[in-house]
């Protein structure tokens, strides 16, 4: 299986998530973060930057009906289960359009759910219809393959780390299951606006909580590669999969290239040529 992009511990694959996952080695991945289609493109409208805009993201986000949508989620989650290590962690994000189907698939397959997280968006867009509550959160489910598994959880980093942008996190207190994190900053969209881009702050928290340096992080719907950028920043390896070539070319590859260059410059500054450098500053995969 040939990667579409290969560089410094990063592999990006262009193709169907299940087909690519089925070609990866069993029990080989330490952490899966997944942001699957929410199936919410229903010709409605929302608010963005003060303007009324369509909620449609693309054909890939159109619902095919309850049974077909559930089968889709069941199949890709099952494929992730095969490649995830027994000690690994699985994360999936969604709204009410998709997250319950994902949760049911996890239960049907025998996963052990560790937490559900409410990602509260303090700067969420207003509701224009004025006929319902303003949607201002997404739900994330954290699970492992088996209840007896020994998953990674870096407790001290979550309790004592600096999380200044989270207005709900008090210094030195246990991190709770409601995370107040804004949508992506302007600098995170320098190559354009991916329709479902996640903020780097969200992925940083998950990656630092559930993996260690050198671990392999996988995102089966990598989109703009926020997961990959954050993995590279924190010295993890990354495997990303996406069905849309445009997303890989326009967003993912340029962003990952930028982050690799940043880390190489930091490494060079920390270990001048006159000193012996560590043998693997940039991880290979």
N, C-alpha and C positions, 0 to 999 in steps of 0.2 A: 504494500500500500504506500503510494507516494504522497508525501505531504505537499500541499499547495504552497506553503511557506515554511521554511526551516531555518532557524537562526538562534544561536546562543540559548539552548534549553527550551525553545519554543517551537511547537509544531502546530500549524493550522491546516485543517482539512476542509476541502470543499466537497459537500455531499450531504446525503441524508444521514441524520444522526444515528439511527439504528444500524444502517449499513456500515458506517464507519466504526461504531462501537463494537460491532460483531467481529471486526478484524483486529481489535486490540487484545493484548494478552489478558487472561483472566487474573483477577486479584492483583492488579498492577497499579491502581490509582489510590492516592491517599485522601483526596478530597474532591467531591463533585459539587459545583455550584451550578444550578440550572435555572434559566429564565425562559421557560417555554412559551409558545404563543398562548395568549390569554383568551383567544377566541371572542374578543369583544368588538371587532370591527363590524358594526351592525347598521351602518349608514346614519348613525346619530351624530351629535356634535358636542364639542367641549370648548373650553376657553384656554387660549394660549397667548401669553404676552398681551392680554387685554382684548384679544380678538376671538371671534367665533370661528372655530375650525372643525373639520370633520374628525371623527374618532377613528376612521379607517386607517389602518397601518399598511395593509397589503393583502394580497390573496392568501398568504401564509397564515393570516390571523383571522380568517373567516371561519365561523363555526360550520361544521359539516353535520350538525345534529348531535344530540346527547350521546347516543350509542357510539357513533364514529369518533367523537371527541374523546370519550373515555377510552376507547380502544387505542387511540393514538398515545394518550398519556400512559396507559398501562404498558405499552410496548417499549417506549423509550426508557421508562423507569426500570423495567425488567432488564433492559440491555445495560443500563448503568450499574445495576446490582451485580451483574456478572464481572465487570471490570474493577469494581470497588474492593479494596482490601477488607478483610474481616474487621480490622481496626480503623477503617476509614469512616468519614462522615459524608452524608448526603444532604444537600440543601436544595430546596425548590421554592421559588417565589411565585406569587400570583395574587389575583383579586378574586372576588366571589365568582367571577366567570369561569375560573379554572381550578382554583386551589382545592376545592372540595373533591373534585374528580381526582386530583393528584393524591390527596390524602387517602381517599378510598382505595386507590391503586396500591399505595404503600401498605395499607392494612391487609388487602387481599393477598399481597405477596409475602407477608410475614415480617415486614420491617418493624423495628422498634423505634417509635417516635420519642425523641428526647425533649424537644421544646417546640412550641410554636411562638413565633416572634411577630409582634405588631410593629411594622415600620411606619411610624407616624411622620408625615410630611408637613412641617410647620408652614411651608410656603406653597401648599397645594393650590391648584387653580380653583377659582370659584365655580359654583354650579349655576348655569345660566337659565335653566328651566324654572328654578325656584319652586319645584314641586317635590323635592326630596332633600335629604341631608347631603352636605358637600362631601364627596369622597376625598378623604385625606390620609388614607393608609393603604398599605399592602400587607399581606400575610406571608410569612416565610415558615416553612416546616424544616426542622432539623431532625434527621433520623440516622440510624445505623442499621446494618444488615441483620443483626441478631441482638437480642436483649442481653446476652452474655458477653458481647463484644467489649473490648477495652478501647474506646474511642479517645482521640486526643482532645483535651480541653485545657487550654493555657489559662487557668483560673486567675493567677496573679496578674497577668497582662490585662485581663478584662477588668479586674477590680481596681488595680492601681495605675493603669495606663492613663495617658492624657487624652481625653475625649471632649475637647473644648466646644466642639460644634453641637454636641448633644446636650440640650438644656435640661434633660431629665437625669443625666448621669452625675451623681455627686462624687467628688474626689474621695477615694478610699472606701467607697461603699460597693457592695456586690452589684454587678451589672444585672439589671432586671430585663424582663422580656418585652418592654416597650422601648423602642429606640427612636429618638427624635433626630432625624437626619434630613437635611434639605435635599432637593433634587440636584442634579449635577451642576457644578459651577460652570461659569462661562468658559474658562480655560480648558475644560474637559471636552468641549465641543468645537475645538479649533478647526477640525476637518469637516464640520457640518453637523447636522442634527439627526442623529439616528432616532427613529420613532419610539424606541423603548429603552433608551440608554439608562443604565443604573449609575448612581453616584459612586465615585471611588471610595468615599468614606464608608459606604455600606459594605463593599467588598473587602476593604482593609480589615474591618472588624471581624468578618467571617474567616478570612484567611489567617489572621493572627490568632484567632481563637482556636481553630480546628486543624492547624497544620504546623509543621516545623520547617526550618530551612532545609532545602534539598528535596522536600516532598514534591510529588506530582499532583498538580491541580488540574482538573478537567472541567470544561464548560461545553455541553453538547449543543448549545444554542448561543454561540459566542458573540454574535452581532458586532457591536463596536469594540469588543475585546476589553471592556473594563476589567473583567476578571484577569485576563492575561497581563494587562498593564500593572495591576496591583500585585500579581504573583511575581513578575520580574522585579518589581521594586523591593520586594521582601525576600528575594533570593530563593524563590520556588521555581520549579519547572512547570511548563504549561502546555496543555493540549486543548485546542479549540476546534470546534466543528460548526460550520454554518452552511446552509443550503443556498444562500444568496451571494454570488460572486461579487456583486457591487459592494456589499457590506465589508467583505474582506479587503477588497482593493481600496475603497474610499476611506474606511474608518480603521479597521483592525490593524492592517499592516503598518500604515504610517504611525499610528499611536504606539504600537509595540516597538517599532524602530526608534522612535523618539526616546522611549523609556530605556531601551538597551543602551543607547548612546549616553544618556544621563548616568546610568549605573557604571558604565565603563569609565567615564570621566571622574566619578567619585572614587572608583577603585584606583585610578591612576594618581589622583591627588593624595589618597591615603597611603599608597605604596609607591613612592617614586622609584625610578629605574635604578637608583643607587642602592635600593634595598631589595631584599628577597621578597617577591610577591607570593601570596598563597597560590597553590597550584590550580585552583578552580574558582576564580573570582566570578566568572560567568559560567553558569552551569551548562553542561551538555546533556542532551537527551537522546 
